[in-house]
């Protein structure tokens, strides 16, 4: 299996895992008794959307033959990974109480998956640069 295919497959797996995290793997907090959602619900929705975008970009990355487009996809992947990482940390955040499920389960899982995704994209960039030198 080519290096690009291995990385593309890993990107797809991480995107799927990221999209599944808020609802299946490390769920966000349930609605309040009055039916209103806490902000972690909205953070979870944003993470799901970013996970789906990551999967779409990974599929495009796998099938694109032009190296300059692949390089552009890697750069956009890094941006998507940073956005996913920042969703629970700064952009939307999680519930205020540190003991809430979103803070103890969802946030660490999203940060871990996003961090691995960013790191894999950076590794691909450096391996690509070394191959071209």
Backbone as ProteinMPNN parsed JSONL, in Angstrom:
{"seq_chain_A": "XXXXXXXXXXXXXXXXXXXXXXXXXXXXXXXXXXXXXXXXXXXXXXXXXXXXXXXXXXXXXXXXXXXXXXXXXXXXXXXXXXXXXXXXXXXXXXXXXXXXXXXXXXXXXXXXXXXXXXXXXXXXXXXXXXXXX", "coords_chain_A": {"N_chain_A": [[0.85, -1.179, 0.0], [0.592, 2.19, -0.836], [2.217, 5.1, 0.551], [0.618, 7.404, 0.557], [-1.955, 6.321, 0.39], [-2.108, 4.944, 2.835], [-1.944, 7.047, 4.685], [-4.226, 8.486, 3.849], [-6.253, 6.627, 4.454], [-5.941, 6.53, 7.257], [-6.642, 9.175, 7.835], [-9.349, 9.152, 7.131], [-10.359, 7.293, 9.008], [-9.817, 8.662, 11.432], [-11.403, 10.947, 11.031], [-13.974, 9.822, 10.963], [-14.081, 8.721, 13.554], [-13.879, 11.099, 15.022], [-16.257, 12.374, 14.235], [-18.084, 10.621, 15.349], [-17.636, 10.815, 18.053], [-19.022, 12.857, 19.809], [-21.612, 11.811, 19.969], [-21.603, 9.022, 20.241], [-19.108, 7.783, 21.108], [-17.842, 9.296, 23.204], [-19.951, 10.815, 24.732], [-21.654, 14.013, 24.707], [-23.133, 16.133, 27.243], [-26.493, 15.363, 28.351], [-29.727, 16.871, 27.455], [-31.019, 19.601, 29.471], [-33.387, 19.455, 32.234], [-35.537, 21.016, 31.47], [-35.479, 20.749, 28.766], [-33.761, 22.288, 27.265], [-30.601, 22.703, 25.628], [-27.217, 22.409, 26.714], [-24.133, 24.256, 26.236], [-22.243, 22.425, 25.398], [-23.543, 20.655, 23.781], [-23.844, 22.052, 21.374], [-21.187, 22.43, 20.743], [-20.546, 19.77, 20.286], [-22.087, 19.288, 17.983], [-20.732, 20.935, 16.162], [-18.251, 19.653, 16.13], [-18.981, 17.197, 15.03], [-19.701, 18.054, 12.442], [-17.196, 18.988, 11.571], [-15.778, 16.591, 11.653], [-17.07, 15.175, 9.614], [-16.39, 16.83, 7.458], [-13.644, 16.383, 7.478], [-13.541, 13.679, 6.737], [-14.575, 13.855, 4.122], [-12.597, 15.484, 2.926], [-10.454, 13.728, 3.195], [-11.188, 11.627, 1.513], [-11.182, 12.951, -0.942], [-8.466, 13.608, -0.979], [-7.362, 11.043, -1.254], [-8.094, 10.322, -3.874], [-7.189, 12.274, -5.606], [-4.824, 13.042, -8.043], [-2.991, 15.0, -8.693], [-0.155, 16.472, -7.353], [0.163, 19.025, -6.232], [-2.42, 19.708, -5.527], [-2.914, 17.734, -3.641], [-1.075, 18.529, -1.692], [-2.209, 20.982, -0.985], [-4.563, 19.987, 0.108], [-3.583, 18.715, 2.388], [-2.693, 20.916, 3.86], [-5.174, 22.171, 4.293], [-6.333, 20.167, 5.804], [-4.849, 20.33, 8.161], [-5.737, 22.783, 9.114], [-8.475, 22.171, 9.522], [-8.16, 20.255, 11.529], [-7.053, 21.82, 13.597], [-9.187, 23.564, 14.045], [-11.108, 21.697, 14.98], [-9.821, 20.905, 17.315], [-9.862, 23.291, 18.742], [-12.566, 23.72, 19.191], [-13.754, 22.491, 21.642], [-12.029, 23.691, 23.426], [-11.71, 26.537, 23.144], [-13.363, 27.894, 21.165], [-16.213, 27.18, 21.25], [-16.519, 25.624, 23.574], [-17.065, 23.738, 26.638], [-19.333, 22.557, 29.202], [-19.642, 24.521, 32.264], [-19.036, 23.342, 34.727], [-16.34, 21.425, 35.867], [-16.622, 18.725, 36.341], [-18.538, 17.695, 34.714], [-19.795, 15.457, 32.185], [-19.059, 16.084, 29.576], [-16.721, 17.539, 29.937], [-15.037, 15.689, 31.158], [-14.974, 13.501, 29.466], [-15.749, 13.932, 26.649], [-14.329, 16.278, 25.77], [-11.505, 15.552, 26.255], [-11.32, 13.375, 24.457], [-11.936, 14.499, 21.937], [-9.835, 16.33, 21.761], [-7.62, 14.577, 21.774], [-8.05, 12.989, 19.418], [-8.087, 15.03, 17.467], [-5.535, 16.108, 17.818], [-3.892, 13.913, 17.104], [-4.671, 13.726, 14.441], [-3.799, 16.204, 13.374], [-1.05, 15.915, 13.83], [-0.444, 13.643, 12.217], [-0.909, 14.729, 9.674], [1.087, 16.682, 9.593], [3.344, 15.049, 9.762], [3.046, 13.717, 7.314], [3.495, 15.885, 5.589], [6.228, 16.486, 6.137], [7.463, 14.059, 5.444], [6.828, 14.031, 2.768], [8.226, 16.278, 1.866], [10.888, 15.434, 2.353], [11.045, 13.305, 0.587], [10.984, 14.636, -1.815], [13.354, 16.042, -1.806]], "CA_chain_A": [[0.0, 0.0, 0.0], [1.374, 3.413, -0.93], [2.209, 5.99, 1.714], [-0.536, 8.299, 0.463], [-3.154, 5.538, 0.716], [-2.093, 4.677, 4.271], [-2.314, 8.293, 5.355], [-5.623, 8.77, 3.519], [-7.085, 5.726, 5.249], [-5.886, 7.001, 8.648], [-7.426, 10.412, 7.909], [-10.77, 8.772, 7.121], [-10.675, 6.677, 10.305], [-9.847, 9.714, 12.452], [-12.582, 11.782, 10.778], [-15.162, 9.072, 11.405], [-14.042, 8.68, 15.02], [-14.186, 12.443, 15.511], [-17.687, 12.622, 14.022], [-18.861, 9.758, 16.245], [-17.315, 11.071, 19.457], [-20.012, 13.534, 20.645], [-22.892, 11.107, 20.094], [-21.471, 7.599, 20.524], [-17.885, 7.336, 21.776], [-17.703, 10.057, 24.451], [-21.099, 11.697, 24.489], [-21.814, 15.283, 25.41], [-24.157, 16.088, 28.292], [-27.871, 15.32, 27.852], [-30.443, 18.146, 27.641], [-31.478, 19.927, 30.83], [-34.739, 18.965, 32.523], [-36.51, 21.818, 30.728], [-35.348, 20.451, 27.346], [-32.741, 23.124, 26.63], [-29.276, 22.103, 25.534], [-26.072, 23.169, 27.203], [-23.277, 24.614, 25.096], [-21.477, 21.278, 24.897], [-24.328, 20.068, 22.684], [-23.524, 22.792, 20.154], [-19.798, 22.083, 20.45], [-20.606, 18.434, 19.703], [-22.573, 19.414, 16.597], [-19.641, 21.501, 15.358], [-17.235, 18.605, 15.985], [-19.528, 16.246, 14.057], [-19.564, 18.663, 11.116], [-15.77, 18.985, 11.218], [-15.417, 15.196, 11.369], [-17.582, 14.866, 8.271], [-15.539, 17.567, 6.512], [-12.358, 15.685, 7.451], [-13.732, 12.466, 5.935], [-14.706, 14.278, 2.723], [-11.263, 15.903, 2.466], [-9.601, 12.535, 3.102], [-11.568, 10.902, 0.299], [-10.642, 13.743, -2.053], [-7.017, 13.428, -0.915], [-7.033, 9.716, -1.771], [-8.35, 10.159, -5.302], [-6.548, 13.326, -6.389], [-3.509, 12.63, -8.566], [-2.123, 16.175, -8.759], [0.581, 16.626, -6.09], [-0.07, 20.348, -5.643], [-3.738, 19.654, -4.893], [-2.719, 16.92, -2.435], [-0.406, 19.386, -0.724], [-3.232, 21.909, -0.507], [-5.477, 19.232, 0.97], [-2.897, 18.5, 3.667], [-2.756, 22.185, 4.586], [-6.553, 22.372, 4.766], [-6.538, 19.186, 6.861], [-4.271, 20.872, 9.394], [-6.665, 23.825, 9.57], [-9.653, 21.488, 10.068], [-7.758, 19.648, 12.797], [-6.917, 22.885, 14.6], [-10.552, 23.996, 14.38], [-11.712, 20.654, 15.817], [-9.154, 20.983, 18.606], [-10.261, 24.512, 19.444], [-14.008, 23.739, 19.518], [-14.03, 22.338, 23.069], [-11.086, 24.451, 24.252], [-11.851, 27.995, 23.078], [-14.383, 28.477, 20.281], [-17.528, 27.011, 21.88], [-16.268, 25.183, 24.936], [-17.917, 22.731, 27.264], [-20.061, 23.055, 30.372], [-18.8, 25.231, 33.226], [-18.577, 22.467, 35.806], [-15.301, 20.531, 35.365], [-16.984, 17.32, 36.543], [-19.554, 17.293, 33.744], [-19.369, 14.406, 31.272], [-18.397, 16.664, 28.394], [-15.366, 17.936, 30.317], [-14.226, 14.546, 31.553], [-14.912, 12.483, 28.416], [-15.802, 14.431, 25.271], [-13.214, 17.198, 25.482], [-10.229, 14.853, 26.051], [-11.367, 12.529, 23.262], [-11.845, 15.385, 20.77], [-8.464, 16.865, 21.726], [-6.73, 13.485, 21.395], [-8.238, 12.661, 18.001], [-7.656, 16.183, 16.665], [-4.082, 16.194, 17.921], [-3.334, 12.85, 16.268], [-4.952, 14.1, 13.044], [-2.875, 17.283, 13.015], [0.292, 15.337, 13.815], [-0.296, 12.801, 11.021], [-0.801, 15.607, 8.504], [2.416, 17.299, 9.631], [4.281, 13.981, 9.397], [2.948, 13.528, 5.859], [4.169, 17.022, 4.95], [7.676, 16.34, 6.252], [7.884, 12.908, 4.643], [6.694, 14.442, 1.361], [9.355, 17.176, 1.587], [12.126, 14.648, 2.309], [11.031, 12.5, -0.636], [11.228, 15.522, -2.948], [14.688, 16.651, -1.755]], "C_chain_A": [[0.896, 1.243, 0.0], [1.205, 4.256, 0.327], [0.963, 6.884, 1.711], [-1.827, 7.563, 0.827], [-3.241, 5.24, 2.206], [-2.528, 5.917, 5.036], [-3.784, 8.64, 5.087], [-6.582, 7.907, 4.322], [-7.105, 6.164, 6.715], [-6.692, 8.286, 8.837], [-8.925, 10.105, 7.951], [-11.174, 8.194, 8.473], [-10.765, 7.741, 11.393], [-11.043, 10.638, 12.271], [-13.857, 11.111, 11.235], [-15.209, 9.023, 12.93], [-14.388, 10.037, 15.626], [-15.672, 12.748, 15.374], [-18.552, 11.796, 14.968], [-18.668, 10.081, 17.729], [-18.452, 11.734, 20.241], [-21.319, 12.761, 20.847], [-22.766, 9.648, 20.499], [-20.271, 7.237, 21.394], [-17.67, 7.998, 23.133], [-18.744, 11.172, 24.401], [-21.044, 12.995, 25.285], [-22.937, 15.125, 26.43], [-25.557, 16.028, 27.679], [-28.55, 16.677, 28.049], [-30.819, 18.348, 29.11], [-32.9, 19.402, 31.009], [-35.808, 19.739, 31.756], [-36.403, 21.62, 29.214], [-34.314, 21.28, 26.612], [-31.39, 22.414, 26.658], [-28.231, 23.019, 26.147], [-25.123, 23.388, 26.032], [-22.451, 23.451, 24.574], [-22.226, 20.558, 23.77], [-23.951, 20.728, 21.36], [-22.064, 22.56, 19.75], [-19.753, 20.707, 19.783], [-21.078, 18.467, 18.258], [-21.486, 19.962, 15.679], [-18.554, 20.456, 15.119], [-17.705, 17.545, 14.99], [-19.351, 16.791, 12.633], [-18.099, 18.678, 10.668], [-15.284, 17.571, 10.915], [-15.868, 14.773, 9.987], [-16.74, 15.568, 7.209], [-14.169, 16.898, 6.375], [-12.455, 14.425, 6.595], [-13.82, 12.825, 4.45], [-13.353, 14.693, 2.158], [-10.334, 14.708, 2.311], [-9.914, 11.729, 1.846], [-11.041, 11.639, -0.931], [-9.133, 13.556, -2.13], [-6.595, 12.088, -1.525], [-7.121, 9.63, -3.294], [-7.703, 11.213, -6.189], [-5.146, 12.874, -6.793], [-2.501, 13.787, -8.567], [-1.475, 16.429, -7.389], [0.335, 17.987, -5.435], [-1.437, 20.405, -4.97], [-3.652, 18.833, -3.606], [-2.067, 17.741, -1.333], [-1.373, 20.415, -0.141], [-4.229, 21.24, 0.419], [-4.859, 19.002, 2.35], [-2.93, 19.776, 4.5], [-4.171, 22.463, 5.109], [-6.897, 21.373, 5.868], [-6.008, 19.698, 8.198], [-5.195, 21.941, 9.974], [-7.923, 23.199, 10.176], [-9.34, 20.846, 11.416], [-7.631, 20.674, 13.907], [-8.294, 23.4, 15.009], [-11.25, 22.984, 15.289], [-11.111, 20.682, 17.22], [-9.641, 22.175, 19.419], [-11.749, 24.558, 19.819], [-14.271, 23.553, 21.01], [-13.15, 23.221, 23.952], [-11.39, 25.943, 24.294], [-13.069, 28.486, 22.306], [-15.774, 28.378, 20.89], [-17.366, 26.598, 23.334], [-17.238, 24.106, 25.389], [-18.62, 23.362, 28.448], [-19.103, 23.674, 31.389], [-18.253, 24.325, 34.32], [-17.534, 21.474, 35.269], [-15.639, 19.044, 35.515], [-18.036, 16.822, 35.556], [-18.95, 16.317, 32.727], [-18.621, 14.96, 30.065], [-16.959, 17.069, 28.71], [-14.463, 16.749, 30.624], [-14.062, 13.505, 30.447], [-14.807, 13.067, 27.001], [-14.6, 15.294, 24.928], [-11.881, 16.458, 25.322], [-10.2, 14.011, 24.775], [-11.235, 13.375, 21.998], [-10.427, 15.939, 20.643], [-7.469, 15.793, 21.286], [-6.829, 13.176, 19.9], [-7.775, 13.797, 17.094], [-6.142, 16.312, 16.666], [-3.392, 15.145, 17.064], [-3.503, 13.193, 14.789], [-3.987, 15.181, 12.565], [-1.457, 16.726, 12.874], [0.528, 14.47, 12.576], [-0.155, 13.639, 9.75], [0.566, 16.28, 8.445], [3.479, 16.27, 9.259], [4.255, 13.74, 7.893], [3.672, 14.653, 5.121], [5.686, 16.848, 4.979], [8.196, 15.155, 5.451], [7.832, 13.249, 3.153], [7.873, 15.332, 0.975], [10.667, 16.404, 1.486], [12.201, 13.809, 1.045], [11.362, 13.346, -1.865], [12.629, 16.131, -2.943], [15.747, 15.769, -2.348]], "O_chain_A": [[1.856, 1.317, 0.767], [0.217, 4.152, 1.054], [0.337, 7.089, 2.751], [-2.694, 8.124, 1.498], [-4.328, 5.277, 2.783], [-3.376, 5.845, 5.925], [-4.503, 9.042, 6.002], [-7.602, 8.392, 4.813], [-8.162, 6.169, 7.346], [-7.345, 8.471, 9.865], [-9.673, 10.722, 8.71], [-12.213, 8.562, 9.022], [-11.699, 7.722, 12.195], [-11.64, 11.07, 13.257], [-14.724, 11.751, 11.828], [-16.259, 9.258, 13.529], [-15.104, 10.113, 16.624], [-16.28, 13.312, 16.283], [-19.64, 12.229, 15.348], [-19.465, 9.654, 18.563], [-18.825, 11.201, 21.286], [-22.054, 13.031, 21.797], [-23.712, 9.08, 21.045], [-20.412, 6.454, 22.333], [-17.349, 7.319, 24.109], [-18.439, 12.317, 24.068], [-20.473, 13.064, 26.373], [-23.61, 14.095, 26.468], [-25.783, 16.582, 26.603], [-28.008, 17.543, 28.736], [-30.92, 17.393, 29.88], [-33.535, 18.96, 30.051], [-36.86, 19.191, 31.427], [-37.145, 22.244, 28.455], [-34.018, 21.005, 25.449], [-31.08, 21.644, 27.568], [-28.349, 24.243, 26.102], [-25.282, 22.787, 24.97], [-22.0, 23.481, 23.429], [-21.609, 19.928, 22.912], [-23.762, 20.049, 20.35], [-21.745, 22.501, 18.563], [-19.007, 20.504, 18.825], [-20.537, 17.761, 17.406], [-21.338, 19.503, 14.547], [-17.997, 20.381, 14.024], [-16.91, 17.05, 14.192], [-18.907, 16.074, 11.737], [-17.806, 18.408, 9.503], [-14.467, 17.376, 10.016], [-15.136, 14.092, 9.269], [-16.412, 14.976, 6.181], [-13.604, 16.853, 5.283], [-11.548, 14.135, 5.814], [-13.203, 12.163, 3.615], [-12.996, 14.306, 1.046], [-9.514, 14.677, 1.394], [-9.008, 11.211, 1.193], [-10.516, 11.016, -1.854], [-8.58, 13.369, -3.214], [-5.589, 12.013, -2.229], [-6.317, 8.947, -3.929], [-7.675, 11.054, -7.409], [-4.382, 12.38, -5.964], [-1.296, 13.563, -8.455], [-2.175, 16.58, -6.388], [0.304, 18.084, -4.209], [-1.598, 21.077, -3.951], [-4.251, 19.199, -2.595], [-2.464, 17.655, -0.172], [-1.352, 20.682, 1.061], [-4.688, 21.839, 1.392], [-5.551, 19.088, 3.364], [-3.166, 19.726, 5.707], [-4.34, 22.935, 6.234], [-7.67, 21.694, 6.771], [-6.644, 19.519, 9.237], [-5.408, 21.993, 11.186], [-8.389, 23.641, 11.226], [-10.157, 20.89, 12.335], [-8.055, 20.426, 15.036], [-8.54, 23.644, 16.19], [-11.907, 23.367, 16.257], [-11.827, 20.5, 18.205], [-9.811, 22.081, 20.635], [-12.145, 25.351, 20.674], [-14.955, 24.386, 21.605], [-13.492, 23.471, 25.107], [-11.336, 26.554, 25.361], [-13.744, 29.411, 22.757], [-16.453, 29.395, 21.034], [-18.006, 27.163, 24.221], [-18.094, 23.638, 24.639], [-18.514, 24.568, 28.67], [-17.906, 23.39, 31.379], [-17.131, 24.52, 34.787], [-17.815, 20.754, 34.311], [-15.007, 18.199, 34.882], [-18.383, 15.641, 35.569], [-17.75, 16.351, 32.451], [-17.655, 14.357, 29.596], [-16.079, 16.957, 27.857], [-13.259, 16.801, 30.376], [-13.121, 12.712, 30.479], [-13.888, 12.736, 26.252], [-13.932, 15.071, 23.918], [-11.176, 16.704, 24.344], [-9.177, 13.944, 24.093], [-10.498, 13.006, 21.084], [-9.881, 16.008, 19.541], [-6.566, 16.079, 20.5], [-5.816, 13.11, 19.203], [-7.142, 13.553, 16.067], [-5.537, 16.592, 15.631], [-2.417, 15.446, 16.376], [-2.595, 12.979, 13.986], [-3.425, 15.079, 11.475], [-0.754, 17.034, 11.912], [1.588, 14.556, 11.955], [0.623, 13.3, 8.859], [1.138, 16.432, 7.366], [4.414, 16.584, 8.522], [5.301, 13.579, 7.265], [4.378, 14.405, 4.144], [6.354, 17.039, 3.963], [9.262, 15.241, 4.842], [8.682, 12.814, 2.376], [8.453, 15.174, -0.099], [11.481, 16.697, 0.611], [13.281, 13.617, 0.486], [11.941, 12.852, -2.832], [13.061, 16.681, -3.956], [16.919, 16.145, -2.377]]}, "name": "protein", "num_of_chains": 1, "seq": "XXXXXXXXXXXXXXXXXXXXXXXXXXXXXXXXXXXXXXXXXXXXXXXXXXXXXXXXXXXXXXXXXXXXXXXXXXXXXXXXXXXXXXXXXXXXXXXXXXXXXXXXXXXXXXXXXXXXXXXXXXXXXXXXXXXXX"}
